[in-house]
Amino acid sequence: MRPDPWRQSTVAAFAAMDPATVILMLAIHLLASGGLMALVWRRMPGAPGLGRWAVASGLFGLAYLARLVGLLQGVNLLGLGSDGVLLLAVLLFGDGVREFVGRAPMPARRVALLAVVLFGTEVAVAVAGGAQARYIALSVLLGTQYALIGWTLAVERRNQTVPLQAPLTILAFIVSALAATTLLRAVDIAVRGMPVVFHGTLAQVYYLYSSVAAVVTALTLVWMLLLRLNGQLSEMATRDALTGVFNRNGLVRALKQHFDQRQAAPLTLLLLDIDHFKRINDTLGHATGDAVLQGVARELTTQLRVGDFVARLGGDEFLIGCVGADQATALALAGRLHSGVGRLQVPAANGAGVAACTISLGLSAAFDRFDAWEPAAQQADRALYRAKAAGRDGVQSHWVTLGT
């Protein structure tokens, strides 16, 4: 077989790469990524994980610059100090991942203490075994931390929204591959000694992959944050700002999602409003009225079954979607809602006693198509009107099947 000129030239160029150049590239990528995330964090200070990722990326970059100086000048103490910075950086990166996926981040003091413990372990190994032992210990400690982060990403990916699962999968692969190459590097150093720390094929593969991973990771993190922000904005557009339940946009989306299912169960709509709500506002103040609305919304949400949903249509009017219920079940739910709200005692904002309230409810007939929801809402509205005409504080229903 004739030798492949392209392959030969590629291998030769790869083997001839200066390790200092590769480390410098890695440091620049990390510092640039950290700067980018810091700029985004200034605009999104509440973004989960972003602050920790920005600091971690900057520390990674500074650590590799220090390592480069130590490599060029032969200053071992500077290189050893950079190891401690690397260990702190990987802990911060992992803590940012945990915060992003919804786990509680570690307090700063605990992160610092853990970094000291890891660095102390490396120093103890280095004192006992010399420079080779130092690099083996560092690679094992870093590789283990990367593996833990990759495992966290792989596990938590399934608990996130569908749009976030793709970037989390990519990030889990990147970090897991970095764990594998770092641990393999520890084995290589243990077998072949100090000459392969900065030279040789595996060292170049490690630093080149780390450089590429730094760029791809930064882009993936920004992608994840934008998806999270987009989801939050979408949620805000479908939620009532005061009570947290669906607004009209959210109601329409919930109805569409329900009837887009392959075998969607019929729905019954329950329309209610708070009896004499204007009187509460006039006598106890609008702040108390707002607290009553919030209390009613919480009570309605608590009483709903799995699959049911509630929306505030405006003022003191709420609409509940009751999924797959027959007449008796829908009436039973209406009764629970009526009784639960009737037991509420909301403290007045001015401290002058408490606000109690009752509700009137109207129930629609069951319907099994999305385009039948507005006629069903009108049915529920007419039933609600009858409940008010009958003296309020009660339930009326309309049982005529729609949409079949």
C-alpha positions in Angstrom: 0.0 0.0 0.0 1.4 3.4 -1.0 1.7 6.0 1.8 -1.0 8.7 1.9 0.8 12.1 1.3 -2.0 14.0 3.0 -2.0 11.8 6.0 1.8 11.9 6.3 1.8 15.7 6.1 -1.0 16.0 8.7 0.8 13.7 11.1 4.0 15.5 10.6 2.5 18.9 11.2 0.6 17.6 14.2 3.8 16.1 15.7 5.7 19.3 15.1 3.3 21.6 16.9 4.8 23.6 19.7 3.1 22.7 23.0 3.5 26.3 24.1 1.5 27.5 21.1 -1.3 25.0 21.8 -1.5 26.0 25.5 -1.5 29.7 24.5 -4.4 29.0 22.1 -6.3 27.2 24.9 -5.7 30.1 27.3 -6.9 32.6 24.8 -10.1 30.6 24.0 -10.9 30.3 27.7 -10.3 33.9 28.5 -12.4 35.0 25.5 -15.2 32.6 26.5 -15.1 33.9 30.1 -15.3 37.5 28.9 -18.2 36.7 26.6 -20.1 35.1 29.4 -19.3 37.9 31.8 -20.7 40.4 29.3 -23.9 38.3 29.0 -24.1 38.0 32.8 -24.1 41.8 33.2 -27.3 41.8 31.1 -28.7 38.7 32.8 -27.5 38.7 36.4 -30.2 36.2 37.4 -29.2 33.7 34.7 -28.6 30.3 36.6 -25.0 29.2 36.4 -23.8 32.0 34.2 -21.8 33.9 36.8 -20.0 30.7 38.0 -19.2 29.7 34.4 -17.8 33.2 33.6 -15.5 33.0 36.6 -14.5 29.4 36.0 -13.6 30.1 32.3 -11.5 33.1 33.3 -9.7 31.0 36.0 -9.0 28.2 33.5 -7.5 30.8 31.1 -5.3 32.4 33.8 -4.2 29.0 35.0 -3.0 27.9 31.5 -1.3 31.3 31.0 0.6 30.7 34.3 1.4 27.2 33.2 2.7 28.5 29.9 5.0 31.0 31.8 6.2 28.2 34.0 6.8 26.0 31.0 8.9 28.6 29.2 10.8 29.8 32.3 11.0 26.5 34.2 9.3 27.9 37.3 7.8 24.9 39.0 6.2 26.9 41.8 4.2 28.9 39.3 3.0 25.8 37.6 2.0 24.2 40.9 0.0 27.3 41.8 -1.8 27.1 38.5 -2.9 23.6 39.4 -4.8 25.0 42.4 -6.5 27.5 40.1 -7.5 24.7 37.7 -9.1 22.7 40.5 -11.0 25.7 41.7 -12.2 26.5 38.2 -13.5 23.0 37.5 -15.4 23.0 40.9 -17.0 26.4 39.9 -17.9 25.1 36.5 -19.6 22.0 38.0 -21.4 24.2 40.5 -22.7 26.3 37.6 -24.0 23.2 35.9 -25.8 22.1 39.1 -27.4 25.5 39.4 -28.5 25.6 35.8 -30.3 22.2 36.0 -32.1 23.2 39.2 -29.9 21.7 41.9 -28.8 23.9 44.8 -25.3 25.4 44.2 -22.7 25.0 46.9 -21.9 28.0 49.1 -18.7 29.9 48.1 -17.0 28.8 51.3 -17.7 25.2 50.7 -16.3 25.5 47.1 -13.2 27.1 48.4 -12.7 24.5 51.1 -13.1 21.7 48.6 -10.6 23.3 46.3 -8.1 23.5 49.2 -8.7 19.9 50.0 -8.1 18.8 46.4 -5.1 21.0 46.0 -3.7 19.8 49.3 -4.0 16.2 48.1 -2.1 17.0 45.0 0.6 18.8 46.9 1.0 15.9 49.3 1.3 13.5 46.4 3.8 15.8 44.7 6.0 16.1 47.9 5.9 12.3 48.3 6.4 11.3 44.7 7.9 14.2 42.8 6.9 16.0 39.6 5.6 12.9 37.8 3.3 12.1 40.7 2.1 15.7 40.7 0.9 15.5 37.1 -0.7 12.1 37.6 -2.6 13.3 40.7 -3.7 16.5 39.0 -5.0 14.6 35.9 -6.9 12.1 38.1 -8.5 14.9 40.2 -9.5 16.9 37.2 -10.7 13.8 35.3 -12.8 12.7 38.2 -14.4 16.1 38.5 -15.1 16.2 34.8 -16.7 12.7 35.0 -19.0 13.9 37.8 -20.1 16.9 35.8 -20.7 14.7 32.8 -22.8 12.3 34.9 -24.8 15.2 36.4 -25.6 16.5 32.9 -26.6 13.1 31.6 -28.9 12.4 34.5 -30.5 15.9 34.7 -31.0 16.2 30.9 -34.1 14.1 31.1 -35.6 16.4 33.7 -35.3 19.5 31.5 -37.6 20.9 28.8 -37.4 19.3 25.4 -35.5 22.2 23.7 -32.8 22.1 26.4 -32.1 18.4 26.1 -30.1 18.7 22.9 -27.5 21.2 24.2 -27.3 19.4 27.5 -26.6 16.1 25.6 -23.8 17.9 23.6 -22.3 19.4 26.8 -22.5 16.0 28.5 -20.6 14.4 25.6 -17.9 17.2 25.6 -17.3 17.0 29.3 -17.3 13.2 29.4 -14.8 13.1 26.5 -12.6 15.6 28.4 -12.8 13.3 31.5 -11.7 10.3 29.4 -8.8 12.1 27.8 -7.7 13.6 31.1 -7.7 10.2 32.9 -6.0 8.6 29.9 -3.3 11.3 30.1 -2.8 10.3 33.8 -2.2 6.7 32.7 0.2 7.8 29.9 2.3 9.9 32.3 2.4 7.1 34.8 3.7 4.7 32.1 6.0 6.9 30.1 7.1 9.5 32.6 7.7 13.3 32.5 8.6 13.5 28.7 4.9 13.1 27.7 3.6 15.8 30.0 3.9 18.5 27.3 5.2 16.5 24.4 4.0 13.6 22.3 0.8 12.7 20.5 -1.4 12.3 23.5 -0.4 15.6 25.1 -1.1 17.4 21.9 -4.4 15.6 21.5 -5.3 16.6 25.0 -4.5 20.3 24.7 -6.0 20.6 21.2 -9.2 18.9 22.3 -9.3 21.1 25.4 -9.0 24.2 23.1 -11.8 23.1 20.8 -13.9 22.0 23.8 -13.5 25.5 25.4 -15.0 27.2 22.3 -17.8 24.6 21.8 -18.6 24.6 25.5 -18.9 28.4 25.6 -21.2 28.4 22.6 -23.3 25.6 24.1 -23.7 27.4 27.4 -24.9 30.5 25.7 -27.3 28.4 23.6 -28.7 26.9 26.8 -29.1 30.2 28.4 -30.9 31.7 25.4 -33.2 28.7 25.4 -33.9 29.1 29.1 -34.6 32.8 28.6 -36.9 32.1 25.7 -38.8 29.6 27.8 -39.1 32.1 30.6 -40.4 34.8 28.2 -42.9 32.4 26.8 -44.0 31.5 30.3 -44.4 35.1 31.2 -46.5 35.7 28.1 -48.9 32.9 29.1 -49.1 33.6 32.9 -51.1 36.1 34.8 -48.6 38.4 36.6 -50.6 38.7 39.8 -51.8 35.1 40.5 -49.4 33.0 38.4 -52.1 31.0 36.8 -52.7 31.0 33.0 -53.9 34.2 31.3 -56.0 34.1 28.2 -53.0 33.3 26.0 -52.0 30.5 28.3 -55.5 29.2 28.3 -55.7 28.9 24.6 -52.3 27.2 24.5 -53.3 24.7 27.2 -56.5 23.9 25.2 -54.6 23.5 22.0 -52.0 21.2 23.7 -54.8 19.1 25.2 -56.7 18.6 21.9 -53.4 18.0 20.0 -53.1 14.7 21.8 -53.9 11.6 19.9 -56.7 10.6 22.1 -57.7 13.7 23.9 -60.3 13.3 26.6 -63.4 15.6 26.6 -63.2 18.8 28.6 -65.7 20.6 30.9 -65.3 24.3 31.6 -66.0 25.7 35.1 -66.3 29.5 35.1 -66.4 31.3 38.4 -66.1 34.8 39.9 -65.8 36.1 43.4 -69.0 37.3 44.9 -69.1 41.0 45.8 -65.4 41.4 44.9 -65.8 45.2 44.4 -67.0 45.5 48.0 -63.7 43.9 49.2 -61.7 46.4 47.2 -63.8 49.3 48.4 -63.9 48.4 52.1 -60.4 46.8 52.6 -58.4 48.3 49.8 -57.0 47.1 46.5 -54.0 45.5 48.1 -56.3 43.2 50.1 -58.3 42.6 46.9 -55.0 41.5 45.2 -54.3 39.2 48.1 -57.7 37.6 47.8 -57.2 37.0 44.1 -53.9 35.3 44.9 -55.4 33.2 47.7 -58.3 32.1 45.4 -55.9 31.2 42.6 -53.8 29.1 45.1 -56.9 27.3 46.4 -58.1 26.6 42.9 -54.7 25.2 41.9 -54.5 23.0 45.0 -57.9 21.4 44.3 -57.3 20.6 40.6 -56.7 17.0 39.5 -53.8 15.9 37.3 -54.3 17.4 33.8 -56.8 20.1 34.9 -55.8 23.7 34.5 -56.9 27.2 35.6 -56.8 30.6 34.0 -57.6 34.1 35.1 -59.7 35.8 32.4 -59.5 39.2 34.0 -60.8 41.0 37.1 -62.1 38.4 39.5 -63.1 35.8 36.9 -61.4 32.4 36.6 -61.9 29.5 34.2 -61.0 25.9 35.0 -60.5 23.1 32.4 -61.8 19.8 33.9 -60.3 16.9 31.9 -62.2 13.8 31.0 -64.9 14.2 33.7 -68.5 13.1 33.6 -71.2 15.2 35.1 -70.9 13.8 38.6 -67.1 14.3 38.7 -67.2 17.9 37.3 -69.9 18.8 39.9 -67.8 17.2 42.6 -64.8 19.3 41.6 -67.0 22.4 41.5 -68.2 21.6 45.0 -64.6 21.3 46.3 -63.6 24.6 44.7 -66.7 26.3 46.2 -66.0 24.9 49.7 -62.3 25.5 49.6 -62.6 29.2 48.6 -65.4 29.6 51.2 -63.0 28.6 53.9 -60.3 31.2 52.9 -59.5 33.9 55.5 -57.2 36.5 53.9 -55.6 39.0 56.3 -56.5 42.6 55.3 -53.5 44.7 54.1 -54.3 47.4 56.5 -54.4 45.0 59.5 -58.2 45.6 59.9 -59.4 42.0 60.2 -59.6 39.5 57.5 -61.3 39.2 54.1 -63.6 36.2 53.5 -65.2 35.5 50.2 -67.5 33.1 48.3 -67.7 32.2 44.7 -70.4 31.5 42.1 -69.7 28.8 39.5 -71.1 27.9 36.1 -70.4 24.6 34.3 -70.4 23.9 30.6 -71.3 20.8 28.8 -68.5 18.4 27.9 -66.8 19.1 24.5 -64.2 17.2 22.5 -62.9 19.7 19.9 -60.7 22.8 20.3 -63.0 24.9 18.2 -65.9 24.1 20.6 -64.3 25.7 23.6 -65.7 29.2 23.1 -69.3 28.0 22.8 -68.6 25.9 25.9 -67.3 29.0 27.7 -70.5 30.9 26.7 -72.5 28.0 28.2 -70.5 28.2 31.4 -71.0 32.0 31.4 -74.8 31.6 31.1 -74.7 29.0 33.9 -72.7 31.4 36.1 -75.3 34.2 35.4 -78.0 31.8 36.7 -75.9 31.1 39.8 -75.7 34.9 40.5 -79.4 35.4 39.8 -80.1 32.6 42.3 -78.4 34.5 45.1 -74.7 33.9 44.4 -72.5 31.5 46.5 -73.6 28.5 44.5 -73.1 26.2 41.4 -75.1 26.0 38.2 -74.5 23.7 35.3 -75.5 23.2 31.7 -75.5 19.7 30.4 -75.8 19.6 26.6 -73.0 17.8 24.7 -71.0 19.9 22.2 -68.6 18.9 19.5 -69.9 15.3 18.8 
